[in-house]
């Protein structure tokens, strides 16, 4: 009932189309979804990435400083349709980041959402220990 949380899950007869994992790799990001994506919906224009800096204080929260877009120059889908690889030149660690996506699943259902995250280090491969 409040923004910013996961409060209740209900069993539904249809797929959820959720992102399950995200990995920072030297050339960009890899996102893994719960159901296969429609390859026709995968394009850099369907994805937006932005990053920002934060100022640590004794109080909770911080305004975004130095907010900047990180252009997605290419997007490729794995053979099973579950993992989306985004090419983002010069991706580097950041305190605040948002990845927005507006895609379609193979079954035609919408796959839309936003992921807020922090990148501490980039790994050599998805699923690595970084």
N, C-alpha and C positions, 0 to 999 in steps of 0.2 A: 504493500500500500504506500510505500515511500520511495521516492526516486533513489536510484543508486544501489539497489540490492536485489538479491534473488530470494524471494520469499516463499514461493510455492511452485511445485511442479505437479502437473496432472498428466496422466497417461492419455495420449491422444492417438487416434487411429492414423493420423497423417504425419509425415516426416517433419522434424523441427527446423532443419536447415540452419544449424548453428556452427560457428567456428569452434573447433576443439583444441587447436594448438597454434602457436605462432612462434617462429624462430627467426632471430636476426642472424643473417649470414653476411659474409663480406660484400656480396654484390646486391643485397637487398633484404627482403623478408619472404618467408614461406608461411602461408596460412593453410591449415588443414581443416576441412569442413566435414560435417557429419554425413552428408549425402553428396553424390556427384553433382558438379556444376555443369551447366550447359556451356560448351565451348564457345558458342556464338555470342554469349554475354560477356566473355572475358576480354577486356580491352583496358588499356591504361586510363581511358576516360571514365571508366566505371569505378575507379579507385582514387581516393584522395588521401594524402598523408601530410600531416603537419607536425611540427615539433616546437617546443618552447623551453625556456629556462624558468627556474623558480628561485625565489629568494627565501632562504631559511630564516625563520624568526621564532620567537618564543610562542607566538600565537599560532592558531591552526589556520592552514590555508595560505595561499600566495596567489597574487595576480600572475598572469603569464607575461614573461619578459622575452623580448627578442623572438616573438612568434614568427615562424617562417614555414613556407610550404616546402616539401621535399617531393619533387616531381617523380612520378612513376613513369619510366621511359619504356618499359615493356612488361607484359604479363603473359605467363605461360602456364598451362594446365598439365598436370601429370596424366599419364595414360589411364589411370583409374578414375580421373575426374575429381579426386578429393583434395589434392594439394595444389595450391595456387602459388606460383613463384613470381614475386614482384622485383623488377630491377629498379633500384634506387641508387643512382650514382652518389658516391661519397657518404653513404649511410654511416653514422657514427653514434656512439653512446649519447643519450639525452635523458634528462629528468622527466620530461613530459612529452607524450606523443599521442596522436590520434590517427587511427586508420579507419576510414569510412569506405564502405563498399555498397554497391547497388548492382547486384548480379541476379541470375536466374538459375534454378536447379534444373537438372535434366527433366524432371517431371513438370516443369513449367512454373513451379512455385517461386515466389520472390525470395531472394537471399539478400536482405538489407540489414545493415547494422553499423555500429561504431565500436572500436576497441580502443580503450585508453591504456597506455602502458608506459614502462620505462625500459630503456636499453642500457644495461650495465656494460656488456661486452658483446661483440659479434662472434659467433662460433664459426668453425670451418665448414660444418655441414649441418643441415637440419637434424635435430634429434641428438646432436653432440652434447658434450658435457659443459657447454658454455651458455 
